[in-house]
Amino acid sequence: MNQYFSKIFIAILGFLVINIAARWVSLRFDLTQNKEFTLSKATKDILKNLDDKVQVKAYFSEDLPVDVAKTTEALTDLLIEFKNISSGKVEYEFISPNDDQTKEEEAMKAGIQPVMINVREKDQAKQLKAFLGLTLSYKDKKEVIPLVQPGTAMEYALATSVKKLTVTDKIKIGFIQGHGEASLQEMAQVYQSLDVLNDVKSIYITDSTNLQDFKTIVWVRPSDSIPAEHFAAIDAYLEQGGNLIIAMNQVEANLQQGFAMTGGTGLDVWLNTKGILVDSALVRDVACGSVQVQQNSGFFSFSTPVQLPYLPLVQNFSNHPVTKGLERVIFQFASPVRYQGNEQWTPLVLSSDKSASEKVPLMIDIQRQWTQADFQERNICMGGLLEISKGAKIIVFGDGDFPVGQGRNQQVNEDNVSLLVNGIEWLSDDSGLIELRTKAVQTRPIKELDDASRSIYKYTNFLLPIGIVLLYSMYRSAQSRKKRQERMEQRFI
């Protein structure tokens, strides 16, 4: 009996020691596919190179709904790792502004506004005022993250804020203007994403322009003819190992008039000298976006979404840092992009297994009835990367509109923005932060199946459990019958 109680005592003692040790030792196992809860090398490098303390004040309300409270737990775990890896140079504290009017005013003064969250208590719906932001201070600099949303790339937000506080020389990124290009105002989301760590400017190519000052040059949706001397300036820039991103409309499509024809900037001819061919054609894809069509019925008029295959919904990406983590990019009237040469070419953006390309000029009929025969091609490249042996890199997309907002304050699909920003940061920044931008909880849509496979899975799920139960019953019945026969035999003892 004494030995029995000794074992219980040792078990309780071991349990207490483990719990006490867990308060001081942080140990986690990350079993997620994309290592969602493991800090990247880029983040660790930033934290290890800190030469002074970073003070983090997390203004987070208490008693939040469970789904929102998970954000607090995830942030706490992340800050613990930041503190450990930085050897204590990242210090943090959590403040609940709801408990004190002074703290609430302090949070709002710092730039953190409360958000209203709908909750249910005792069968009644009500709104809860919650703070979910934080501030970071380093020497005399300060950064604010106004809202930490559940499920977002929290590590990227924190790591980039710390780097923005500690960086001394920003990388220069130039957006070419002067040929009808999309302005930075039309790409507000792109500008906001890049401005964190880079010095983003519009550049006009003149005799006094020194393109070598820019790590990467971006050319989005030029629409006017481009002078030969401007191409010569770009050639000189690439000769020195420069980086260039082009998002162009080889085909100008007018949906109102239902007509598409080849543009005339001269950019395609210049790209041909590099071996990059942007076809005067449009990619059509079964996976596509839709347009609103106005219809009338009697005295009423209403809008109906109609799928248009000339708006490819891209879900097929190569395994490359530029496209890592992207799920859905929407292109508009994109052209196929090919390469004919001996340099290294990497297709980045591809059409689905059911797609095709159609030469222009062509008429766009929204009411056209599409059939499977219209989509006989697959994996048509709509954007790729050319790495030239002299060190220069060129990324070309066959659509110039994908990162551009169509109207005032209109939000662009987040993955469209990430595609361009990832490309620019991959070309410009070697810190590795690009890998964190799309590091978050990824949606995993159910794979599309044909009717035959769907029927097989359906009947298998229905019949297999019944079959297992029947087989087990037959086995048990046979065993029971065998035992009864053995008992009936005279030699049975």
C-alpha positions in Angstrom: 0.0 0.0 0.0 2.9 2.3 0.8 4.4 1.7 -2.6 1.0 2.5 -4.2 0.8 5.9 -2.5 4.4 6.6 -3.4 3.6 6.2 -7.1 0.7 8.6 -6.8 2.8 11.1 -4.9 5.6 11.0 -7.6 3.0 11.4 -10.4 1.5 14.5 -8.6 4.9 15.9 -8.0 6.0 15.4 -11.6 2.8 17.1 -12.8 3.5 20.1 -10.6 7.1 20.4 -11.7 6.1 20.3 -15.4 3.5 23.0 -14.9 5.9 25.3 -13.0 8.6 24.7 -15.6 6.1 25.6 -18.4 5.8 29.1 -17.0 9.4 29.7 -17.7 10.2 27.6 -20.7 8.3 28.2 -24.0 8.2 25.1 -26.1 5.8 24.6 -29.1 5.6 22.1 -31.9 4.5 23.5 -35.2 2.8 20.8 -37.3 1.1 23.1 -39.8 2.1 22.6 -43.5 3.4 26.2 -44.0 5.0 26.4 -40.5 2.4 29.1 -39.6 3.6 29.3 -36.0 7.4 29.2 -36.7 9.3 32.4 -37.0 11.1 32.8 -40.3 14.8 33.4 -40.7 14.1 37.0 -41.9 12.3 37.8 -38.6 15.0 36.2 -36.5 17.7 38.2 -38.4 15.9 41.4 -37.7 15.5 40.6 -34.0 19.1 39.5 -33.5 20.4 42.7 -35.0 18.6 45.0 -32.7 21.0 47.4 -31.0 18.4 48.9 -28.6 15.2 48.0 -26.9 11.8 47.9 -28.7 8.9 48.7 -26.5 5.6 47.2 -27.5 2.3 48.3 -26.0 -0.6 46.1 -26.9 -3.9 47.8 -26.4 -6.2 44.7 -26.2 -9.6 44.6 -24.5 -10.3 41.8 -22.1 -13.4 39.5 -22.1 -13.6 39.3 -25.9 -15.5 36.6 -27.7 -13.7 33.3 -28.0 -12.9 33.7 -31.7 -11.4 37.2 -31.2 -9.7 36.2 -28.0 -7.6 33.7 -30.0 -5.9 36.7 -31.5 -4.7 37.8 -28.1 -3.3 34.4 -27.4 -1.5 34.2 -30.8 -0.1 37.7 -30.2 1.1 36.8 -26.7 2.9 33.7 -28.0 4.5 35.7 -30.9 5.7 38.5 -28.5 7.2 35.8 -26.2 9.2 34.5 -29.1 10.2 38.0 -30.2 11.5 38.6 -26.7 13.4 35.3 -26.5 15.1 35.6 -29.9 16.0 39.3 -29.4 17.7 38.4 -26.0 15.2 40.6 -24.1 15.4 43.6 -26.4 11.8 43.3 -27.3 9.7 44.3 -24.2 6.0 44.2 -24.2 3.0 44.9 -22.0 -0.8 44.3 -22.5 -3.1 47.2 -21.6 -6.9 46.9 -21.4 -8.2 50.4 -22.3 -11.8 49.5 -21.3 -10.9 49.5 -17.6 -9.6 53.0 -17.5 -10.7 56.2 -19.3 -7.2 57.5 -19.2 -5.8 54.4 -21.0 -8.6 54.5 -23.5 -7.7 58.1 -24.4 -4.0 57.1 -24.5 -4.8 54.4 -27.0 -6.9 56.7 -29.2 -4.3 59.4 -29.0 -1.7 56.9 -30.3 -3.9 56.1 -33.3 -5.7 53.0 -32.2 -9.4 53.4 -32.6 -11.9 50.9 -31.0 -13.9 48.5 -33.2 -17.5 47.3 -32.5 -17.9 43.6 -32.1 -21.3 41.9 -32.1 -21.8 39.4 -29.2 -24.7 37.5 -27.8 -25.3 37.2 -24.1 -28.3 35.6 -22.5 -30.1 35.4 -25.9 -29.6 39.1 -26.5 -27.4 40.7 -29.1 -25.3 43.6 -28.2 -22.2 45.4 -29.4 -18.9 45.4 -27.5 -16.3 48.1 -27.9 -12.9 46.5 -28.3 -9.3 47.6 -28.8 -7.1 45.4 -31.0 -4.0 47.5 -31.8 -0.5 48.1 -30.6 2.3 50.6 -30.7 6.0 50.0 -31.1 8.7 52.4 -29.9 12.4 52.4 -30.8 14.7 55.2 -29.7 12.8 58.3 -30.8 10.7 56.5 -33.4 7.2 55.1 -33.1 5.0 52.8 -35.2 1.4 52.0 -34.8 -0.6 48.9 -35.9 -4.1 50.2 -35.5 -5.9 46.8 -35.8 -4.7 43.3 -35.6 -7.2 41.2 -37.4 -7.7 37.5 -36.6 -6.1 35.2 -39.2 -3.9 37.8 -40.7 -0.1 37.6 -41.2 0.7 38.9 -37.7 4.4 38.0 -37.9 4.7 40.1 -41.1 3.0 43.1 -39.5 5.2 43.0 -36.4 8.5 42.2 -38.2 8.0 44.9 -40.9 7.1 47.4 -38.2 10.3 46.6 -36.3 12.4 46.8 -39.4 10.8 50.1 -40.4 11.8 51.5 -37.0 15.4 50.3 -37.3 16.1 50.7 -41.0 18.3 53.7 -41.9 18.5 53.6 -45.8 15.3 52.8 -47.6 15.4 51.1 -51.0 14.3 53.3 -53.9 11.5 52.0 -56.1 10.5 53.9 -59.2 7.2 53.8 -61.1 7.6 55.1 -64.7 5.2 57.8 -65.7 4.7 59.9 -68.9 3.2 57.3 -71.3 -0.3 57.1 -69.9 0.7 54.7 -67.1 -1.5 54.0 -64.0 -0.6 56.6 -61.4 0.4 55.8 -57.8 -3.0 57.2 -56.7 -4.7 54.5 -58.7 -2.5 51.9 -57.0 -3.0 53.2 -53.5 -2.9 49.7 -51.9 0.3 48.9 -53.7 1.8 52.2 -52.6 0.8 51.6 -49.0 2.3 48.1 -48.9 5.6 49.3 -50.4 5.9 52.5 -48.5 6.6 50.7 -45.3 10.1 49.7 -46.1 10.8 51.5 -49.4 11.1 55.0 -50.9 8.5 54.9 -53.6 8.6 57.6 -56.3 7.2 58.4 -59.7 9.9 58.8 -62.3 9.8 60.5 -65.7 12.6 59.5 -68.1 14.5 62.6 -69.2 18.2 63.3 -70.0 18.8 64.0 -66.4 17.1 61.0 -65.0 19.5 58.5 -63.3 17.7 55.2 -63.3 20.6 53.6 -61.5 19.4 55.2 -58.3 16.5 52.8 -58.2 16.8 49.2 -57.2 13.6 48.2 -59.2 11.6 50.0 -61.9 7.9 49.3 -62.3 6.0 49.9 -65.5 2.2 49.5 -65.1 -0.3 49.9 -67.9 1.5 52.3 -70.4 -1.0 53.3 -73.1 0.8 55.9 -75.2 3.6 55.3 -77.7 7.0 55.1 -76.0 10.0 57.0 -77.6 13.1 54.9 -78.6 15.4 56.9 -76.4 13.3 55.8 -73.4 13.8 52.2 -74.3 17.5 52.9 -74.7 17.6 54.3 -71.1 15.9 51.1 -69.9 18.4 49.0 -71.8 21.3 50.9 -70.2 19.7 50.3 -66.8 19.4 46.6 -67.4 23.0 46.4 -68.6 24.0 47.5 -65.1 22.0 44.7 -63.5 18.7 46.6 -62.9 15.4 45.0 -62.1 12.2 45.7 -64.1 8.5 44.8 -63.7 6.1 45.3 -66.6 2.3 44.9 -66.4 1.0 45.7 -69.9 -2.1 45.6 -71.9 -1.1 44.2 -75.3 -4.8 44.1 -76.2 -7.1 47.1 -75.6 -10.6 45.7 -74.8 -13.6 47.9 -74.7 -16.4 46.0 -73.0 -19.0 48.7 -73.7 -18.5 48.5 -77.5 -17.7 44.8 -77.3 -14.5 45.0 -79.2 -10.8 44.1 -78.6 -7.8 45.1 -80.7 -4.0 45.3 -80.4 -2.5 48.3 -78.5 0.3 50.5 -79.9 2.8 51.4 -77.2 5.8 49.6 -78.9 6.5 47.8 -75.7 5.9 44.4 -77.2 8.5 45.1 -80.0 11.0 46.1 -77.4 10.3 43.0 -75.3 10.8 40.9 -78.5 14.4 42.0 -78.5 14.7 40.3 -75.1 13.0 37.1 -76.3 9.8 37.8 -74.5 6.7 37.5 -76.7 3.4 39.0 -75.6 0.8 37.7 -78.0 -1.9 39.9 -79.6 -4.5 37.6 -78.2 -6.8 37.1 -75.2 -6.8 34.2 -72.7 -10.2 32.8 -72.0 -10.7 30.4 -69.1 -13.5 28.4 -67.5 -12.4 29.7 -64.1 -13.3 33.3 -64.6 -14.8 36.4 -63.1 -18.1 38.0 -63.9 -19.6 41.3 -65.1 -22.9 42.9 -64.2 -25.4 42.9 -67.0 -28.4 45.3 -66.9 -31.7 43.5 -67.8 -35.2 44.8 -68.0 -38.4 43.0 -67.1 -41.5 45.0 -67.6 -41.2 48.2 -65.6 -38.3 46.8 -63.6 -34.5 46.8 -64.4 -32.0 44.8 -62.5 -28.3 43.7 -62.7 -27.3 40.1 -63.2 -23.8 38.7 -62.9 -22.7 37.0 -66.0 -19.4 35.0 -66.2 -17.0 36.3 -68.8 -14.1 33.8 -69.7 -11.9 36.8 -70.7 -11.5 37.6 -67.0 -9.3 34.7 -65.9 -9.5 33.8 -62.2 -6.0 32.6 -61.7 -5.4 29.8 -59.2 -2.5 28.1 -60.9 0.8 29.5 -59.8 4.4 28.3 -59.9 6.3 27.4 -56.8 8.2 30.7 -56.5 8.5 33.3 -53.7 6.7 35.9 -56.0 3.5 33.8 -56.0 3.9 31.9 -52.7 0.7 31.9 -50.7 -1.4 33.5 -53.4 -4.8 31.8 -53.9 -6.8 33.8 -56.4 -5.7 36.6 -58.7 -8.2 38.1 -61.1 -6.9 39.2 -64.5 -8.8 41.3 -67.0 -8.3 40.7 -70.7 -4.9 39.1 -70.3 -2.6 38.1 -73.1 -0.4 35.0 -73.3 3.3 35.6 -72.5 6.0 33.4 -73.9 9.8 33.3 -74.1 12.1 32.2 -76.9 15.8 32.4 -75.8 18.5 30.8 -73.8 18.2 32.7 -70.6 16.4 31.4 -67.5 12.6 31.8 -67.9 10.1 30.9 -65.1 6.4 31.0 -65.8 4.7 32.5 -62.7 1.0 32.8 -63.5 -0.8 30.1 -65.5 -4.4 29.5 -66.8 -6.4 26.5 -65.6 -6.7 23.1 -67.3 -9.6 24.3 -69.4 -8.6 27.5 -71.2 -7.7 28.8 -74.6 -6.3 31.9 -76.4 -8.0 33.8 -79.1 -6.3 36.2 -81.6 -7.5 39.8 -81.9 -9.3 41.7 -83.3 -12.4 40.0 -81.9 -15.9 40.8 -80.9 -16.8 40.3 -77.2 -20.3 38.8 -76.8 -21.3 38.7 -73.2 -24.3 36.5 -74.0 -22.3 33.9 -75.9 -23.0 30.3 -75.0 -19.7 28.7 -74.2 -19.0 25.0 -74.7 -16.2 22.6 -73.6 -14.9 22.9 -77.2 -14.0 26.5 -76.5 -11.5 25.5 -73.8 -9.1 23.0 -75.3 -5.8 24.3 -74.0 -4.2 24.3 -70.5 -1.6 26.1 -68.5 -1.2 29.2 -70.7 1.4 31.5 -69.3 0.2 35.0 -68.5 3.2 36.2 -66.5 6.8 35.1 -66.1 10.3 36.0 -64.8 13.4 36.3 -67.0 16.7 36.1 -65.3 19.5 37.4 -67.5 23.0 36.2 -67.1 24.3 39.8 -66.6 22.3 40.0 -63.3 19.2 41.8 -64.6 15.7 40.5 -64.0 12.5 41.2 -65.8 9.0 40.2 -64.7 6.3 40.6 -67.4 2.5 40.2 -66.8 0.2 40.1 -69.8 -2.4 42.3 -68.0 -1.8 45.9 -67.0 -5.0 46.4 -65.0 -4.7 43.7 -62.3 -3.2 46.0 -59.5 -5.1 49.1 -60.5 -8.4 50.3 -58.9 -11.2 50.9 -61.3 -12.8 53.8 -59.4 -12.4 56.1 -56.5 -11.6 54.3 -53.3 -12.4 50.9 -54.9 -10.5 48.1 -53.3 -8.4 45.8 -55.4 -8.4 42.1 -54.7 -5.8 41.5 -52.0 -4.0 38.8 -53.9 -3.7 41.1 -57.0 -1.9 43.6 -54.8 0.3 40.9 -53.3 1.3 39.6 -56.7 2.8 43.0 -57.8 4.2 43.8 -54.3 5.8 40.4 -54.0 7.4 40.8 -57.3 8.8 44.2 -56.4 10.1 43.1 -53.0 11.6 39.9 -54.3 13.6 41.9 -56.8 14.5 44.6 -54.4 14.9 43.2 -50.9 17.0 40.2 -49.9 15.9 40.2 -46.3 13.3 37.4 -46.9 10.3 39.4 -45.5 8.5 38.7 -48.7 7.9 35.1 -47.5 5.9 36.5 -44.5 3.5 38.7 -46.5 1.2 35.8 -47.4 2.0 33.7 -44.4 -1.3 33.3 -42.7 -4.1 30.8 -42.3 -4.8 29.7 -45.9 -8.2 28.7 -47.1 -8.3 25.2 -48.6 -11.2 25.0 -51.0 -12.7 21.6 -51.8 -11.2 20.1 -54.9 -13.5 20.1 -57.9 -14.5 16.6 -59.0 -16.2 15.3 -62.1 -19.6 13.6 -61.8 -18.3 10.1 -61.9 -15.8 10.6 -59.1 -18.4 12.4 -57.1 -20.8 9.4 -57.4 -18.0 7.0 -56.4 -17.2 9.0 -53.2 -20.9 9.4 -52.4 -21.8 5.7 -52.6 -18.6 4.7 -51.0 -19.3 6.9 -48.0 -22.8 5.4 -47.8 -22.2 1.7 -48.4 -18.7 1.2 -46.8 -19.8 1.6 -43.2 -22.8 -0.7 -43.7 -20.5 -3.2 -45.4 -18.0 -3.1 -42.5 -20.8 -3.7 -40.0 -22.2 -6.6 -42.0 -18.8 -8.2 -42.4 -18.1 -7.9 -38.7 -21.5 -9.4 -37.8 -20.9 -12.3 -40.1 -17.5 -12.8 -38.5 -18.9 -12.7 -35.0 -21.8 -15.1 -36.0 -19.3 -17.5 -37.4 -17.2 -17.4 -34.3 -20.2 -18.1 -32.1 -21.3 -20.9 -34.3 -17.9 -22.5 -34.1 -17.8 -22.3 -30.3 -21.3 -23.9 -30.0 -20.1 -26.8 -32.3 -17.1 -27.3 -30.1 -19.2 -27.5 -27.0 -21.5 -30.0 -28.6 -18.6 -32.3 -29.5 -18.2 -35.2 -27.0 -14.5 -34.6 -26.6 -15.0 -31.0 -25.6 -13.9 -30.6 -22.0 
